[in-house]
């Protein structure tokens, strides 16, 4: 599947932060639990590893399903993800903490202050750094494959050569650079499917997806200039384009 590279990256991140949490709990023992032998505490930490892993993975899948990871500004994306992940992790850990297996003694407010907050503090910087690194790595991935409903309908190009994708009824019109010239290919699929498979693309209009690497500037308040082509921008997605342009270079709307 085309979405495998992204999903694989997110699973790697989930494993890294969960392993870090495992080591932290094993060493610090922030839970207020009755005295347990090392073997039992090791199992508690191992269970927490899986709770963290599932919380991260489910948070990513839910936000991806809702398309919130592609329609929000970068800062809003991170805030949304961290919020959902934090809620999942908090209640999952507390439920596990109060089981007979763990026998935790804190009530919920004390658990949040004495156990959960230290965990969140040590995980948040790692999550932000890992996700930013992953985003940059994914956005530079070469050799993407765009597949149509027909198994023979396929386009293999470098992501850096992909400029934009436009809706054409039951097809999409893929615009890409070939030998320095903008060319295009019709493929029978949908923008919604492609946005799920390639979340590094951004939507400018209900009928258009663009590669932010090819944003040049604004032609006017409703049109953005890409490499060798101009694409309309609806009011809904205008602020998202502004944020990408601010990061890339100074610009002025005519």
C-alpha positions as CSV (number, residue, x, y, z in Angstrom):
1,X,0.0,0.0,0.0
2,X,1.1,3.6,-0.7
3,X,0.3,4.6,2.9
4,X,2.8,2.0,4.3
5,X,5.9,4.4,4.5
6,X,3.9,6.9,6.6
7,X,2.3,4.2,8.8
8,X,5.7,2.6,9.3
9,X,7.2,5.9,10.4
10,X,4.5,6.4,12.9
11,X,4.9,2.9,14.3
12,X,8.6,3.5,14.7
13,X,7.8,6.7,16.7
14,X,5.2,4.8,18.8
15,X,7.8,2.2,19.6
16,X,10.5,4.7,20.5
17,X,8.3,6.8,22.9
18,X,6.9,3.6,24.4
19,X,10.3,2.2,25.0
20,X,11.4,5.5,26.5
21,X,8.4,5.3,28.9
22,X,9.2,1.7,29.7
23,X,12.8,2.6,30.7
24,X,11.5,5.7,32.7
25,X,9.0,3.6,34.7
26,X,11.5,0.8,35.3
27,X,14.1,3.2,36.7
28,X,12.0,5.8,38.5
29,X,8.9,3.9,39.7
30,X,6.5,6.8,39.9
31,X,3.5,4.6,40.6
32,X,2.4,4.4,44.3
33,X,2.0,0.6,44.5
34,X,2.4,-2.0,47.1
35,X,5.9,-3.5,47.3
36,X,6.2,-5.9,44.4
37,X,9.2,-8.0,43.3
38,X,11.2,-6.9,40.3
39,X,9.6,-9.5,38.0
40,X,6.1,-8.2,38.7
41,X,7.2,-4.6,38.3
42,X,8.8,-5.5,35.0
43,X,5.5,-6.8,33.8
44,X,3.8,-3.6,34.9
45,X,6.2,-1.6,32.9
46,X,5.8,-3.9,29.9
47,X,2.1,-3.5,30.0
48,X,2.5,0.3,30.1
49,X,4.7,0.0,27.0
50,X,1.8,-1.6,25.1
51,X,-0.7,1.0,26.5
52,X,1.5,3.8,25.3
53,X,2.0,2.1,21.9
54,X,-1.7,1.6,21.4
55,X,-2.6,5.1,22.6
56,X,-0.2,6.7,20.1
57,X,-1.2,4.4,17.2
58,X,-5.0,4.9,17.8
59,X,-4.6,8.6,18.1
60,X,-2.8,8.8,14.7
61,X,-5.3,6.5,13.0
62,X,-8.3,8.5,14.3
63,X,-6.9,11.9,13.3
64,X,-5.9,10.5,9.9
65,X,-9.4,9.1,9.4
66,X,-10.9,12.5,10.2
67,X,-8.3,14.2,7.9
68,X,-7.3,16.5,10.7
69,X,-3.6,15.8,10.0
70,X,-3.9,17.3,6.5
71,X,-6.4,20.2,6.9
72,X,-5.0,22.0,9.9
73,X,-1.9,24.2,10.2
74,X,1.2,22.5,11.4
75,X,1.0,23.8,15.0
76,X,-2.7,22.9,15.1
77,X,-1.9,19.4,13.9
78,X,0.6,18.9,16.7
79,X,-1.8,20.3,19.3
80,X,-4.6,18.1,18.1
81,X,-2.5,15.0,18.1
82,X,-1.0,15.7,21.5
83,X,-4.4,16.4,22.9
84,X,-6.0,13.2,21.7
85,X,-2.9,11.1,22.6
86,X,-2.8,12.6,26.1
87,X,-6.4,11.8,26.8
88,X,-6.0,8.2,25.5
89,X,-2.9,7.7,27.6
90,X,-4.3,9.3,30.7
91,X,-7.4,7.2,31.0
92,X,-5.8,4.0,29.8
93,X,-3.0,4.3,32.3
94,X,-5.3,5.1,35.2
95,X,-7.6,2.2,34.4
96,X,-4.6,-0.1,34.4
97,X,-3.2,1.6,37.5
98,X,-6.4,0.8,39.5
99,X,-6.5,-2.9,38.5
100,X,-5.7,-5.7,40.9
101,X,-2.6,-6.4,39.0
102,X,-1.1,-3.0,39.7
103,X,-3.0,-2.1,42.9
104,X,-2.3,1.7,42.7
105,X,-3.0,3.8,45.7
106,X,-3.5,7.3,44.3
107,X,-6.9,8.7,43.5
108,X,-7.4,10.3,40.1
109,X,-6.3,13.9,40.9
110,X,-3.2,12.6,42.8
111,X,-2.5,10.1,39.9
112,X,-2.5,13.0,37.4
113,X,-0.2,15.2,39.5
114,X,2.3,12.5,40.8
115,X,2.3,10.0,38.0
116,X,0.8,11.2,34.7
117,X,2.3,14.7,34.6
118,X,5.9,13.5,34.9
119,X,5.2,10.9,32.2
120,X,3.7,13.6,29.9
121,X,6.6,15.9,30.5
122,X,9.2,13.4,29.5
123,X,7.2,12.1,26.5
124,X,6.1,15.4,24.9
125,X,9.4,16.8,23.7
126,X,10.4,13.4,22.3
127,X,7.0,13.1,20.5
128,X,7.3,16.6,18.9
129,X,10.9,16.0,17.8
130,X,10.2,12.6,16.4
131,X,7.1,13.7,14.5
132,X,8.9,16.7,13.0
133,X,11.7,14.5,11.9
134,X,9.3,12.0,10.4
135,X,7.4,14.7,8.6
136,X,10.5,16.0,6.9
137,X,11.7,12.6,6.0
138,X,8.4,11.5,4.5
139,X,8.1,14.8,2.5
140,X,11.4,14.0,0.8
141,X,10.5,10.4,0.0
142,X,11.3,9.5,-3.7
143,X,9.6,6.8,-5.8
144,X,6.0,7.3,-4.8
145,X,3.4,5.2,-6.6
146,X,0.0,6.6,-7.5
147,X,-2.4,3.7,-8.3
148,X,-5.8,3.9,-10.0
149,X,-8.8,1.6,-9.6
150,X,-7.5,-0.3,-12.7
151,X,-4.4,-2.3,-11.7
152,X,-2.7,-1.2,-14.9
153,X,-3.4,2.4,-14.1
154,X,-0.3,3.4,-12.3
155,X,2.2,6.3,-12.1
156,X,5.7,6.1,-10.5
157,X,7.4,9.4,-9.9
158,X,9.6,11.2,-7.4
159,X,7.6,13.1,-4.8
160,X,9.7,16.1,-5.5
161,X,8.5,16.0,-9.1
162,X,4.8,15.9,-8.1
163,X,3.3,19.4,-8.4
164,X,-0.4,19.1,-7.8
165,X,-3.4,16.8,-8.3
166,X,-6.8,18.0,-9.6
167,X,-10.2,16.4,-9.6
168,X,-11.7,15.4,-13.0
169,X,-15.1,13.8,-12.3
170,X,-14.2,10.1,-11.8
171,X,-10.5,10.7,-12.4
172,X,-7.7,12.8,-11.0
173,X,-5.3,14.8,-13.2
174,X,-1.8,14.4,-11.8
175,X,0.6,17.2,-12.7
176,X,4.3,16.5,-12.4
177,X,7.6,17.6,-13.7
178,X,9.3,15.5,-16.4
179,X,12.5,16.6,-18.0
180,X,12.0,20.1,-16.7
181,X,8.5,20.4,-18.2
182,X,5.1,20.2,-16.5
183,X,3.1,17.2,-17.8
184,X,0.0,15.4,-16.6
185,X,-1.6,12.0,-16.4
186,X,-5.3,11.0,-15.8
187,X,-5.8,8.3,-13.2
188,X,-9.1,6.8,-12.1
189,X,-9.2,7.4,-8.4
190,X,-10.3,10.1,-5.9
191,X,-8.6,13.0,-4.2
192,X,-9.9,11.7,-0.8
193,X,-8.1,8.4,-1.3
194,X,-4.9,10.1,-2.4
195,X,-4.9,12.6,0.5
196,X,-5.1,9.6,2.9
197,X,-2.3,7.8,1.1
198,X,-0.1,11.0,0.8
199,X,-0.8,13.2,3.8
200,X,2.2,15.3,3.0
201,X,0.0,16.9,0.2
202,X,-2.2,19.8,1.3
203,X,-5.7,20.7,0.0
204,X,-6.2,24.2,-1.4
205,X,-9.7,23.5,-2.7
206,X,-12.2,20.7,-2.8
207,X,-10.9,19.9,-6.3
208,X,-7.2,20.4,-5.8
209,X,-4.3,19.0,-3.8
210,X,-0.8,20.5,-4.0
211,X,2.8,19.6,-3.1
212,X,3.9,22.4,-0.8
213,X,7.4,22.1,-2.1
214,X,6.3,23.7,-5.3
215,X,4.5,26.7,-3.8
216,X,6.0,29.9,-5.3
217,X,3.7,32.6,-4.0
218,X,0.3,34.2,-4.4
219,X,-1.0,35.3,-7.8
220,X,-3.9,37.0,-6.1
221,X,-6.0,36.4,-3.0
222,X,-7.7,33.4,-4.5
223,X,-4.9,31.8,-6.6
224,X,-1.6,30.3,-5.6
225,X,1.3,30.0,-8.0
226,X,3.1,26.7,-8.2
227,X,5.8,25.5,-10.5
228,X,4.6,26.2,-14.0
229,X,0.9,26.2,-13.0
230,X,-1.6,28.3,-10.9
231,X,-4.2,26.6,-8.6
232,X,-7.3,28.2,-7.0
233,X,-7.5,28.5,-3.3
234,X,-10.8,28.5,-1.5
235,X,-11.4,30.6,1.6
236,X,-11.4,27.5,3.8
237,X,-7.8,26.6,3.0
238,X,-6.3,30.1,2.5
239,X,-4.8,30.3,6.0
240,X,-3.1,27.0,5.5
241,X,-1.3,28.2,2.4
242,X,-0.4,31.4,4.2
243,X,1.3,29.4,6.9
244,X,3.4,27.4,4.4
245,X,4.4,30.6,2.6
246,X,5.5,32.3,5.8
247,X,7.8,29.4,6.6
248,X,9.3,29.4,3.1
249,X,9.9,33.1,2.3
250,X,8.5,36.6,2.6
251,X,5.6,37.3,0.3
252,X,2.9,39.9,-0.5
253,X,-0.6,39.3,-1.7
254,X,-1.3,41.6,-4.7
